[in-house]
């Protein structure tokens, strides 16, 4: 693994591991130990890979597993915006290395990247207050380069299935540069409006009937858009509007693209 020159010039560091429990866990340990940031941790495989809601993330060799440690990247209330920043960087990196796939890349709220309607990448963001009282944020990224789980809750795929012979090292180098560019655009939250507009421009399911599931049950309705804080705005089937902060979206109608123009809710 190597950093792009853009990342090196920005002072980003890199630690490459053969195997890790999870790159997020390794990054959190190093943050508590006072390791300087920004710092990427990569691993060829993970034994305890996980995604949102503590779901297991299958982590065999051949895919990209990486976490970026940031320290005090923004005021705390802006930290959740990093999910949109990161999704854009992941899409940028894949599209740059496999331009033939660019038109098939889209976003699934809140933190998945889709390729031809199936999940090819996921993002897990974790933050904590360190003993020094500074706030660290770890951005975990998993990208299916060569394989994907056959039994995922939402249909999954990988880049190789779609003809992209793209190894994790090649993709990571591009990703390290893309993250620098998108973090600069975000500017600790100051550029969030532009980030959100870019994300909405490639969002899957706007205008469609969806189900949102979380620990409190299910909600059914039409995916209207996102509000300024990134919450999903759902037009309920029984009437009314609900803004949802946490949940999983299932499924979009894959028989036809019935999207309406994306819009942000005031």
KAJO-V769721 format. One record per run of one state. SS is the DSSP state (h for helix, s for strand, l for the rest). FROM is the first residue (numbers start at 1). TO is the last residue. If there is no record, write none. Layout:
BEGIN
<<SS | FROM | TO> <SS | FROM | TO>>
END
This chain:
BEGIN
<<l | 1 | 4> <h | 5 | 9> <l | 10 | 12> <s | 13 | 20> <l | 21 | 22> <h | 23 | 32> <l | 33 | 38> <s | 39 | 46> <l | 47 | 49> <s | 50 | 50> <l | 51 | 51> <h | 52 | 54> <l | 55 | 55> <s | 56 | 56> <l | 57 | 63> <s | 64 | 71> <l | 72 | 75> <h | 76 | 97> <l | 98 | 98> <h | 99 | 104> <s | 105 | 108> <l | 109 | 111> <s | 112 | 115> <l | 116 | 117> <s | 118 | 129> <l | 130 | 134> <s | 135 | 143> <l | 144 | 155> <s | 156 | 156> <l | 157 | 159> <h | 160 | 162> <l | 163 | 167> <h | 168 | 189> <l | 190 | 191> <h | 192 | 200> <l | 201 | 202> <s | 203 | 203> <l | 204 | 208> <s | 209 | 214> <l | 215 | 216> <s | 217 | 227> <l | 228 | 231> <s | 232 | 236> <l | 237 | 240> <s | 241 | 244> <l | 245 | 247> <s | 248 | 250> <l | 251 | 263> <s | 264 | 265> <l | 266 | 266>>
END
